[in-house]
Amino acid sequence: MPMYVTVVSRTESLFSGECTQVTIPAESGELGILSRHEPVLGVLGEGRLRLHTEGDVKIFKVKGGIYSVDNDLVTIAAHSGEQVEG
């Protein structure tokens, strides 16, 4: 079952769509998110955000912000972010 993921920075929308797995660079370390994950709200660290879509992995370099997970809805609001090559 996929999750719906939205990633935004201060200046633009970076991604919006379904993912099977998300790896978040949280302030306290990497956090892996799968479907039906318990609700969580946290502080985004600096590093690579990995979004696993059907047959592809999208990677973003993010720095600072917040993330939330609730009912297969993942929202990531980064202070800065850009898509990078794998």
N, C-alpha and C positions, 0 to 999 in steps of 0.2 A: 504494500500500500504506500503510495508516494505522499510526500509532504509538500505543502505549498510554501515556497521560500521567497522572501523579498529582501533585497539588499540595496540600501541607499547610502550615499555619502552626502555631505553638506551641499554639494553642487549638482548631483545628478542621481538618477535611478540606474543602478548597475546591473540588476538582474531581478526578474520576476518570473516564476514558473515552478514546475514540479521537480522534486529531487527525491532520490531514494536514500541518500545519506548526506550529512553535512558535517564537516570538521571545522570547528570554530577555534581561533586562537584567543582563548579567554585570558584574562589578566592572570589567573592562577594556573594556567597550563592549557593544553589542548583538550577540547571537549567534543566527543563524537555524538552525533544526534541521529537516531533512526526513528522510523515511524512509531507512534504511540509512546514517545518519550514523555517522562513526567514534566509538568510545567516548571519552567525555570526562567529567572531573570538575572542577568549578570553584566559584568563590565568587560568590554571587548579590549583585548590587548593589541599587540603589534605582531603581525605575521601573515601567514598564508591561510586564507579562507578557502576551503575546498568544497565544491558543490558537485555531487555525483548525480548526473542526470541519466536518462536512459541511453547507455552506450557511450557516455562522454564524461569528462571531468573538467569543470571550469574552475580556474584558480584566480583568486583576487588577492592583491596585497592590500591589507587594511591596517589602520592605526587608530586606536581609541574609539570610544563610543559605547553602545549598549547592544545587547541581544536579548530576545525573549523567545520562548518556546511554549506554545499552548495549543492543545488539540490539533496536532499536525500542521500548525501554522508557525513558521519560523520567521522572525523579523530581525534584521541586522541593520542598525543605524550607525555607520562609521563616521568618524570625524573626517577621515580621508580614505580613499580607496580607488583602485584601478585594476582592471583585468590584466593578467600577465600570462605569458606562455608557460606551459607545464614544464 
